[in-house]
């Protein structure tokens, strides 16, 4: 890895654009500059993109950044993260297996997603891995924007991987106590659970300020961290929301105590400048390529990844000398043999070329027909996408409602769950433009729900409804 390299990080967030520029000098990495820009609303998308282009271009011009040494992070809410356990026999064809199983792990078809994975642990009969999926249309929007600036990124990550790489860069190979990287960036919270040197789980959720600590404890318990383990847990807190004074509100009661800023001692900043640990994930974004990193997930499509990477000058000189020695050792007979063989291959290729081109044209036409048929089927079926149904339920139902089961078949939708008052849900759902013929499919029953030390009586319900036959367009 060459000395004095530099990388630019472009961190797209829901409400902010964060630019970070790292440069490696000898055994140190220096944060040369960083900028945080608030974003416009979604309704001003074209204006926002023009602003992005202006801000990124100005930053690149100021620091004379190499446009081929850029790492990009997309918002965590755009990605689907899955920790999986698969049979060891799948290792040889793991990418093909994940591609085929994509609809099982995401709400999208396999042709609609880009993904990458990393094996975390191998056992005799099982392999443990993490897989990250992103919808193609979501990622292409960012890549198209970057192409307008002339940027071809090396990596496309999510904030979790960038933060973990920076954390492990400081921790090294030593085993640490159980820890959580907690990113507080309104309106979401991102939690990554680390046990020793292993990345165990990742959560991304809305976290209301008034119940923040209670919700964190609930999520930790869901991940299997209970009792005294929670009290001993180290929580490394960062994020733009943490920088605005919310950090002192955390950890005031039991059982959470150990809230501390994340480690940033191996990153140099300007003299008399405070280290901006609140943009921890953004600082870790361009680290890949400057130092050895633990997590190598890259959502960039395979065909866009560079096949040839820069090598160090000593290795280059060694290969040149070796090539000269090998060239001098070749005899005329060996050269003639390969030359004749090459001519034979060229002749065969020339002969087969028309057949190959004909097959390629047929395959291309077949793909176009399959795509057209798929589009026609979608139009004919008129089914709402499951993600639209989930979004509508999330928006219209009260926050006290807990849905534990959702079934969709054609225009039929059925939900089951708990609510403080199930009877109130019928008029709410009936008002939605997405649903009609809303009714209970079974009697409402009352059950005792115990959470923590509080016990509350809630109603179990099962509601069936149909999708509107004529839904408004997107």
Secondary structure, 3 states (H helix, E strand, C coil): CCCCCEEEEEEECCCEEEEEEEEEECCEEEEEEEEEEECCCHHHHHHHHHHHHHHHHHHHHHHCCCCCCEEEEECHHHEEEEEEEEEHHHHHHHHHHHHHHHHHHCCCCHHHEEEEEEEEEECCCEEEEEEEEEEHHHHHHHHHHHHHHCCCCCEEEEHHHHHHHHHHHHHCCCCCCCEEEEEEECCEEEEEEEECCEEEEEEEEECCHHHHHHHHHHHHHHCCCCCHHHHCCEEEEECCCHHHCCHHHCCCCCCCCEEECCCCCCEECCCCCCCCHHHHHHHHHCCECCECCCCCCCCCCHHHCCCCCCCCHHHHHHHHHHHHHHHHHCCHHHHHHHHHHHHHHHHHHHHHHHHHHHHHHHHHHHHHHHHHHHHHHHHHHCCCCHHHHHHHHHHHCCCCCEEEEEEEECCEEEEEEEECCCHHHHHHHHHCCCEEEEEECCCCEEEEEEECCEEEEEEEEEEEEEECCCCCCC
